[in-house]
Amino acid sequence: MTPKQQRMLSVGMLLVGLIVVSALSIGALRENTGFYLELDEVAAGEFPTDRRFRVGGLVAEGSLNREPGSLELQFTLTDTANTLLVSYTGVLPDLFRDGQGIIAHGRMGPDGIFVADEVLAKHDENYMPPEVADSLEKQGYQAAE
């Protein structure tokens, strides 16, 4: 092979490598992107069936349902106008409780129950995730100051 052919082969291999890395990166980003939906959109059936999404609201008072000794939990998420039954298996954040503002990541199950694989709670008494605060404000809910 001549030096010119070697350079062209090197440049070609470099371009192929860049294309492969770019394609893999875009695929990973697309797969891990979590869209936030409000509860009224979920109630209207406007949610993706082929990917994860995020939904937020308040944990409805008295809705926590857990079998003793089990990591499986069901609770109702509300924005004061709409509700959604959420199922989660795992350890919950320390701040998780009734009336708590949370965001859940997961998929809608075939039975209409949102199956969360991650639950995030607010950081302290004064913080609520912006998406949840906006959604609740649209429903006329005002957080306690």
N, CA, C and O of each residue as an XYZ file, in Angstrom:
580
protein
N       0.836     -1.175      0.000
C       0.000      0.000      0.000
C       0.887      1.247      0.000
O       1.911      1.305      0.680
N       0.473      2.217     -0.764
C       1.235      3.462     -0.832
C       0.880      4.326      0.379
O      -0.165      4.128      0.998
N       1.738      5.270      0.712
C       1.443      6.155      1.849
C       0.116      6.904      1.672
O      -0.585      7.147      2.654
N      -0.231      7.268      0.452
C      -1.489      7.974      0.207
C      -2.677      7.052      0.534
O      -3.645      7.495      1.153
N      -2.613      5.793      0.130
C      -3.677      4.841      0.413
C      -3.794      4.585      1.918
O      -4.895      4.425      2.446
N      -2.642      4.547      2.601
C      -2.665      4.341      4.064
C      -3.355      5.504      4.772
O      -4.130      5.303      5.707
N      -3.063      6.735      4.310
C      -3.718      7.908      4.897
C      -5.217      7.882      4.644
O      -6.009      8.176      5.539
N      -5.601      7.534      3.433
C      -7.028      7.475      3.101
C      -7.738      6.386      3.919
O      -8.872      6.585      4.354
N      -7.094      5.264      4.126
C      -7.665      4.196      4.933
C      -7.816      4.652      6.387
O      -8.832      4.374      7.023
N      -6.806      5.352      6.909
C      -6.864      5.859      8.287
C      -7.997      6.867      8.449
O      -8.743      6.808      9.426
N      -8.130      7.781      7.507
C      -9.190      8.782      7.564
C     -10.555      8.099      7.453
O     -11.485      8.457      8.176
N     -10.678      7.144      6.576
C     -11.937      6.414      6.418
C     -12.320      5.666      7.686
O     -13.480      5.695      8.096
N     -11.351      4.995      8.311
C     -11.625      4.257      9.544
C     -12.009      5.224     10.666
O     -12.885      4.915     11.474
N     -11.368      6.378     10.722
C     -11.685      7.387     11.718
C     -13.123      7.878     11.531
O     -13.858      8.022     12.509
N     -13.528      8.137     10.283
C     -14.894      8.586     10.008
C     -15.915      7.508     10.371
O     -16.959      7.821     10.943
N     -15.635      6.263     10.052
C     -16.543      5.170     10.396
C     -16.669      5.073     11.922
O     -17.768      4.885     12.445
N     -15.551      5.200     12.626
C     -15.573      5.163     14.090
C     -16.416      6.292     14.670
O     -17.196      6.072     15.597
N     -16.263      7.494     14.131
C     -17.053      8.637     14.588
C     -18.538      8.413     14.351
O     -19.353      8.747     15.212
N     -18.899      7.868     13.228
C     -20.307      7.614     12.918
C     -20.887      6.576     13.884
O     -22.006      6.736     14.372
N     -20.130      5.523     14.155
C     -20.604      4.486     15.077
C     -20.787      5.048     16.484
O     -21.805      4.780     17.122
N     -19.827      5.817     16.977
C     -19.922      6.408     18.313
C     -21.101      7.375     18.385
O     -21.829      7.386     19.377
N     -21.295      8.173     17.359
C     -22.425      9.112     17.333
C     -23.756      8.378     17.354
O     -24.664      8.758     18.092
N     -23.876      7.339     16.556
C     -25.122      6.575     16.516
C     -25.417      5.930     17.860
O     -26.562      5.950     18.311
N     -24.419      5.364     18.504
C     -24.623      4.750     19.814
C     -25.005      5.787     20.866
O     -25.862      5.524     21.709
N     -24.386      6.951     20.827
C     -24.699      8.016     21.789
C     -26.126      8.520     21.611
O     -26.848      8.701     22.592
N     -26.528      8.742     20.385
C     -27.889      9.220     20.121
C     -28.910      8.174     20.549
O     -29.945      8.515     21.121
N     -28.630      6.915     20.280
C     -29.540      5.841     20.700
C     -29.681      5.777     22.210
O     -30.787      5.600     22.720
N     -28.571      5.917     22.937
C     -28.617      5.880     24.401
C     -29.386      7.081     24.953
O     -30.173      6.930     25.887
N     -29.172      8.257     24.394
C     -29.893      9.439     24.848
C     -31.391      9.312     24.590
O     -32.204      9.658     25.447
N     -31.751      8.822     23.421
C     -33.165      8.673     23.078
C     -33.840      7.674     24.016
O     -34.982      7.878     24.427
N     -33.142      6.610     24.349
C     -33.702      5.576     25.216
C     -33.883      6.065     26.649
O     -34.828      5.652     27.321
N     -33.002      6.929     27.128
C     -33.030      7.366     28.516
C     -33.733      8.687     28.740
O     -33.803      9.158     29.876
N     -34.254      9.294     27.698
C     -34.970     10.553     27.848
C     -36.301     10.294     28.543
O     -37.073      9.431     28.128
N     -36.556     11.046     29.595
C     -37.816     10.886     30.318
C     -38.676     12.116     30.139
O     -38.305     13.205     30.576
N     -39.817     11.955     29.502
C     -40.729     13.070     29.295
C     -41.608     13.247     30.531
O     -42.059     12.265     31.121
N     -41.852     14.493     30.920
C     -42.737     14.776     32.044
C     -44.138     15.000     31.509
O     -44.342     15.787     30.585
N     -45.102     14.304     32.096
C     -46.502     14.479     31.735
C     -47.295     14.852     32.974
O     -47.002     14.386     34.075
N     -48.292     15.690     32.788
C     -49.167     16.051     33.893
C     -50.244     14.979     34.039
O     -50.524     14.239     33.096
N     -50.843     14.900     35.224
C     -51.829     13.860     35.487
C     -53.053     13.967     34.586
O     -53.653     12.947     34.249
N     -53.439     15.185     34.187
C     -54.595     15.298     33.300
C     -54.293     14.721     31.918
O     -55.187     14.186     31.262
N     -53.036     14.826     31.469
C     -52.645     14.213     30.192
C     -52.691     12.687     30.290
O     -53.149     12.011     29.369
N     -52.215     12.157     31.412
C     -52.244     10.706     31.613
C     -53.682     10.217     31.697
O     -54.021      9.181     31.126
N     -54.530     10.958     32.406
C     -55.941     10.581     32.531
C     -56.643     10.579     31.177
O     -57.567      9.798     30.953
N     -56.201     11.457     30.272
C     -56.790     11.528     28.934
C     -56.196     10.479     27.995
O     -56.607     10.388     26.838
N     -55.243      9.693     28.473
C     -54.628      8.653     27.649
C     -53.526      9.147     26.746
O     -53.116      8.442     25.824
N     -53.037     10.350     26.994
C     -51.991     10.947     26.163
C     -50.615     10.664     26.753
O     -49.936     11.576     27.225
N     -50.207      9.400     26.725
C     -48.899      9.027     27.247
C     -48.260      8.022     26.303
O     -48.965      7.281     25.619
N     -46.923      7.988     26.259
C     -46.241      7.038     25.375
C     -46.344      5.616     25.923
O     -46.202      5.394     27.125
N     -46.589      4.670     25.042
C     -46.669      3.273     25.462
C     -45.351      2.538     25.237
O     -45.161      1.426     25.729
N     -44.449      3.161     24.496
C     -43.208      2.486     24.137
C     -41.987      2.989     24.898
O     -40.874      2.541     24.620
N     -42.157      3.895     25.837
C     -41.008      4.419     26.580
C     -41.420      4.900     27.965
O     -42.602      5.072     28.263
N     -40.404      5.112     28.801
C     -40.632      5.625     30.150
C     -41.013      7.092     30.083
O     -40.654      7.803     29.145
N     -41.742      7.528     31.089
C     -42.027      8.954     31.235
C     -42.133      9.273     32.717
O     -42.190      8.377     33.560
N     -42.158     10.561     33.019
C     -42.241     11.017     34.408
C     -43.618     11.611     34.654
O     -44.224     12.224     33.776
N     -44.090     11.410     35.873
C     -45.358     11.995     36.278
C     -45.190     12.459     37.722
O     -44.495     11.813     38.506
N     -45.816     13.562     38.070
C     -45.627     14.098     39.413
C     -46.917     14.597     40.017
O     -47.906     14.831     39.322
N     -46.887     14.753     41.310
C     -48.030     15.252     42.052
C     -47.822     15.021     43.529
O     -46.694     14.858     43.994
N     -48.924     15.009     44.267
C     -48.880     14.784     45.706
C     -49.319     13.358     46.004
O     -50.204     12.821     45.337
N     -48.701     12.752     47.004
C     -49.149     11.441     47.466
C     -50.453     11.673     48.226
O     -50.479     12.396     49.221
N     -51.535     11.055     47.750
C     -52.845     11.261     48.363
C     -52.846     10.752     49.804
O     -52.285      9.698     50.106
N     -53.481     11.515     50.679
C     -53.554     11.164     52.099
C     -54.198      9.795     52.282
O     -55.262      9.527     51.724
N     -53.558      8.931     53.059
C     -54.094      7.616     53.383
C     -54.072      6.613     52.254
O     -54.726      5.574     52.344
N     -53.337      6.895     51.188
C     -53.355      5.993     50.029
C     -52.214      4.980     50.021
O     -52.186      4.095     49.165
N     -51.277      5.093     50.954
C     -50.144      4.162     50.973
C     -50.625      2.767     51.349
O     -51.295      2.586     52.366
N     -50.280      1.783     50.521
C     -50.716      0.411     50.748
C     -49.513     -0.506     50.552
O     -49.046     -0.700     49.429
N     -49.015     -1.068     51.654
C     -47.840     -1.945     51.595
C     -48.078     -3.151     52.492
O     -48.544     -3.018     53.623
N     -47.751     -4.326     51.971
C     -47.805     -5.535     52.780
C     -46.620     -5.521     53.742
O     -45.510     -5.177     53.335
N     -46.828     -5.885     55.006
C     -45.715     -5.902     55.965
C     -44.578     -6.816     55.489
O     -44.813     -7.947     55.062
N     -43.354     -6.309     55.571
C     -42.179     -7.073     55.183
C     -41.925     -7.118     53.687
O     -41.028     -7.833     53.241
N     -42.678     -6.386     52.916
C     -42.535     -6.394     51.459
C     -42.005     -5.052     50.971
O     -42.230     -4.023     51.609
N     -41.309     -5.060     49.855
C     -40.846     -3.816     49.243
C     -41.841     -3.298     48.205
O     -41.628     -2.235     47.622
N     -42.921     -4.037     47.971
C     -43.941     -3.614     47.015
C     -44.901     -2.630     47.684
O     -45.367     -2.859     48.800
N     -45.185     -1.545     46.989
C     -46.015     -0.483     47.534
C     -46.932      0.039     46.441
O     -46.533      0.131     45.280
N     -48.141      0.374     46.803
C     -49.045      1.078     45.905
C     -49.520      2.336     46.621
O     -49.772      2.325     47.826
N     -49.637      3.409     45.865
C     -50.144      4.663     46.410
C     -50.815      5.431     45.290
O     -50.625      5.138     44.110
N     -51.594      6.409     45.679
C     -52.296      7.243     44.709
C     -51.593      8.585     44.610
O     -51.288      9.224     45.616
N     -51.345      8.994     43.380
C     -50.736     10.286     43.088
C     -51.855     11.207     42.627
O     -52.686     10.804     41.814
N     -51.892     12.433     43.129
C     -52.970     13.358     42.781
C     -52.441     14.759     42.505
O     -51.402     15.161     43.028
N     -53.173     15.491     41.677
C     -52.914     16.920     41.483
C     -54.119     17.715     41.962
O     -54.313     18.858     41.547
N     -54.909     17.137     42.809
C     -56.157     17.621     43.411
C     -57.355     17.514     42.467
O     -58.493     17.601     42.928
N     -57.137     17.329     41.161
C     -58.240     17.152     40.228
C     -58.235     15.751     39.618
O     -59.297     15.197     39.332
N     -57.057     15.178     39.418
C     -56.904     13.864     38.814
C     -56.109     12.969     39.752
O     -55.338     13.450     40.582
N     -56.305     11.663     39.611
C     -55.534     10.718     40.421
C     -54.957      9.637     39.519
O     -55.456      9.388     38.421
N     -53.903      9.005     40.001
C     -53.247      7.923     39.284
C     -52.716      6.936     40.300
O     -52.001      7.317     41.227
N     -53.060      5.669     40.134
C     -52.552      4.620     41.008
C     -51.140      4.264     40.550
O     -50.910      3.993     39.372
N     -50.188      4.269     41.503
C     -48.781      4.008     41.207
C     -48.344      2.780     41.984
O     -48.668      2.629     43.162
N     -47.606      1.908     41.318
C     -47.029      0.726     41.942
C     -45.513      0.871     41.896
O     -44.948      1.229     40.862
N     -44.857      0.592     43.019
C     -43.397      0.733     43.096
C     -42.841     -0.397     43.951
O     -43.411     -0.734     44.989
N     -41.740     -0.975     43.522
C     -41.046     -1.992     44.297
C     -39.635     -1.488     44.553
O     -38.868     -1.258     43.618
N     -39.302     -1.320     45.821
C     -37.970     -0.851     46.180
C     -38.010     -0.022     47.445
O     -39.038      0.091     48.112
N     -36.864      0.553     47.755
C     -36.732      1.388     48.942
C     -37.104      2.819     48.556
O     -36.592      3.365     47.579
N     -37.991      3.405     49.330
C     -38.453      4.765     49.063
C     -37.518      5.789     49.692
O     -36.811      5.475     50.649
N     -37.506      7.017     49.162
C     -36.714      8.084     49.789
C     -37.200      8.337     51.215
O     -38.372      8.115     51.522
N     -36.313      8.795     52.075
C     -36.661      9.062     53.472
C     -37.797     10.072     53.611
O     -38.592      9.976     54.546
N     -37.884     11.024     52.711
C     -38.892     12.082     52.814
C     -40.246     11.695     52.231
O     -41.162     12.517     52.231
N     -40.397     10.484     51.739
C     -41.656     10.040     51.145
C     -42.714      9.850     52.234
O     -42.477      9.146     53.215
N     -43.887     10.483     52.059
C     -44.981     10.359     53.031
C     -46.261     10.912     52.405
O     -46.230     11.468     51.307
N     -47.387     10.759     53.107
C     -48.658     11.320     52.647
C     -48.528     12.828     52.462
O     -47.901     13.506     53.276
N     -49.116     13.346     51.399
C     -49.091     14.776     51.130
C     -47.790     15.276     50.537
O     -47.647     16.473     50.290
N     -46.852     14.399     50.308
C     -45.521     14.743     49.791
C     -45.565     14.976     48.287
O     -46.232     14.231     47.569
N     -44.874     15.983     47.804
C     -44.711     16.203     46.371
C     -43.633     15.276     45.851
O     -42.511     15.293     46.355
N     -43.951     14.466     44.850
C     -42.980     13.517     44.302
C     -43.024     13.512     42.782
O     -43.955     14.031     42.167
N     -41.999     12.916     42.192
C     -41.968     12.604     40.767
C     -41.642     11.129     40.657
O     -40.712     10.645     41.303
N     -42.403     10.408     39.840
C     -42.175      8.984     39.618
C     -41.787      8.773     38.154
O     -42.386      9.356     37.250
N     -40.771      7.928     37.934
C     -40.327      7.568     36.585
C     -40.777      6.136     36.327
O     -40.614      5.274     37.191
N     -41.332      5.874     35.167
C     -41.725      4.510     34.851
C     -42.572      4.438     33.602
O     -42.493      5.295     32.721
N     -43.396      3.382     33.544
C     -44.256      3.127     32.391
C     -45.669      2.837     32.864
O     -45.886      2.411     33.998
N     -46.619      3.074     31.983
C     -47.998      2.734     32.278
C     -48.193      1.245     31.997
O     -47.872      0.762     30.910
N     -48.716      0.529     32.979
C     -48.975     -0.892     32.813
C     -50.245     -1.133     32.020
O     -51.056     -0.222     31.854
N     -50.428     -2.357     31.525
C     -51.620     -2.662     30.735
C     -52.915     -2.575     31.537
O     -53.997     -2.447     30.964
N     -52.805     -2.643     32.872
C     -53.980     -2.580     33.736
C     -54.313     -1.154     34.175
O     -55.199     -0.954     35.007
N     -53.607     -0.160     33.620
C     -53.877      1.238     33.961
C     -53.164      1.710     35.211
O     -53.406      2.824     35.676
N     -52.290      0.886     35.763
C     -51.496      1.271     36.936
C     -50.121      1.699     36.449
O     -49.491      1.001     35.655
N     -49.659      2.848     36.926
C     -48.333      3.342     36.573
C     -47.306      2.540     37.366
O     -47.337      2.543     38.597
N     -46.403      1.857     36.680
C     -45.382      1.039     37.328
C     -44.094      1.861     37.359
O     -43.421      2.025     36.341
N     -43.767      2.372     38.544
C     -42.596      3.230     38.707
C     -41.362      2.383     38.985
O     -41.426      1.394     39.716
N     -40.250      2.777     38.400
C     -38.983      2.131     38.735
C     -38.066      3.085     39.499
O     -36.969      2.713     39.915
N     -38.535      4.323     39.677
C     -37.792      5.301     40.472
C     -38.781      6.317     41.034
O     -39.670      6.782     40.321
N     -38.628      6.660     42.307
C     -39.472      7.660     42.959
C     -38.559      8.707     43.586
O     -37.660      8.377     44.360
N     -38.796      9.963     43.249
C     -38.003     11.072     43.784
C     -38.890     11.941     44.656
O     -40.001     12.288     44.255
N     -38.416     12.298     45.844
C     -39.167     13.157     46.759
C     -38.492     14.516     46.833
O     -37.320     14.660     46.484
N     -39.247     15.519     47.293
C     -38.670     16.858     47.426
C     -37.554     16.856     48.460
O     -37.496     15.974     49.317
N     -36.677     17.833     48.379
C     -35.492     17.876     49.227
C     -35.766     18.344     50.649
O     -35.197     17.801     51.596
N     -36.615     19.326     50.811
C     -36.933     19.825     52.149
C     -38.348     20.381     52.153
O     -39.062     20.259     51.157
N     -38.758     20.979     53.242
C     -40.128     21.457     53.381
C     -40.472     22.565     52.388
O     -41.641     22.738     52.042
N     -39.482     23.309     51.932
C     -39.743     24.473     51.093
C     -39.599     24.196     49.609
O     -39.886     25.075     48.796
N     -39.164     23.000     49.231
C     -38.907     22.721     47.821
C     -39.938     21.751     47.261
O     -40.299     20.767     47.907
N     -40.403     22.041     46.057
C     -41.243     21.109     45.328
C     -40.734     21.124     43.887
O     -40.430     22.194     43.360
N     -40.634     19.956     43.234
C     -40.158     19.943     41.852
C     -40.960     20.923     41.008
O     -42.184     20.971     41.125
N     -40.297     21.707     40.160
C     -40.991     22.738     39.382
C     -42.157     22.199     38.563
O     -43.199     22.847     38.470
N     -41.989     21.003     37.958
C     -43.060     20.439     37.152
C     -44.290     20.167     38.012
O     -45.414     20.432     37.586
N     -44.086     19.642     39.211
C     -45.188     19.335     40.110
C     -45.849     20.625     40.579
O     -47.076     20.715     40.602
N     -45.054     21.622     40.952
C     -45.597     22.896     41.416
C     -46.449     23.558     40.330
O     -47.526     24.077     40.622
N     -45.973     23.543     39.077
C     -46.736     24.135     37.981
C     -48.042     23.399     37.748
O     -49.086     24.017     37.538
N     -47.977     22.064     37.786
C     -49.176     21.255     37.575
C     -50.209     21.505     38.667
O     -51.396     21.658     38.378
N     -49.762     21.545     39.919
C     -50.680     21.782     41.031
C     -51.251     23.189     40.999
O     -52.413     23.396     41.346
N     -50.435     24.167     40.582
C     -50.894     25.545     40.512
C     -52.009     25.685     39.462
O     -52.948     26.456     39.656
N     -51.906     24.937     38.350
C     -52.953     24.954     37.330
C     -54.275     24.432     37.869
O     -55.344     24.815     37.395
N     -54.194     23.548     38.871
C     -55.403     22.965     39.465
C     -55.918     23.799     40.631
O     -56.921     23.443     41.249
N     -55.231     24.925     40.945
C     -55.679     25.814     42.007
C     -55.126     25.497     43.381
O     -55.571     26.076     44.371
N     -54.161     24.586     43.465
C     -53.566     24.211     44.753
C     -52.450     25.186     45.085
O     -51.616     25.502     44.237
N     -52.439     25.662     46.331
C     -51.371     26.527     46.803
C     -50.634     25.816     47.929
O     -51.245     25.405     48.916
N     -49.329     25.672     47.782
C     -48.534     25.002     48.828
C     -48.473     25.875     50.068
O     -48.488     27.103     49.984
N     -48.405     25.228     51.213
C     -48.295     25.974     52.479
C     -46.944     26.659     52.539
O     -45.920     26.063     52.207
N     -46.947     27.889     52.956
C     -45.696     28.665     53.031
C     -45.020     28.390     54.352
O     -43.953     28.939     54.625
